[in-house]
Amino acid sequence: MSKEYWFARRFPVGDPRNAFAPVHWKGFAVAGIFVAALVIGAIAFSWMAASGYLMQGAVVFITAAAVGGGWFITVATAKGAPRV
């Protein structure tokens, strides 16, 4: 049984640029969802700041960024190619 990897390392193990990149359509979808979370948080922040609720807007954006980023990191780690 082969495992399906959504992300792979862009550089060899040991390189200081230790980064994952999507290599499957599901990986690209995960990255797109992360970007969408940031865009939605930015729109909510802009709208709330224009309405006079700057701090609440900042909290909404920070929450959206933290949830989206945490989810992205979790999925990339779980579905990424192992270190070999």
C-alpha positions, 0 to 999 in steps of 0.5 A: 500500500503506497501513501499519497503525499500532498507536500514534498521538500523543496530542498534536500534534508539538512539544507537551511531552507527547510520548506514544503511545497504542494505536489498534489492537487489536494496540497494546492487546495490546502494552500488555497484554503489557507490563503482564503482564510487570510483574505476573509480575515483581511476583509473582516478586519477592513470592514470592522476597522472602517466601522470603528471596531479596530481592535475587534477587527484585529482580533478577527484577523489574528484568529483567522490567521492563527487557525488557517496557519495552524491547520495548514502546518498540521496538514502539511506535516501529516501529508508531507513526504518523510525525511529520508 
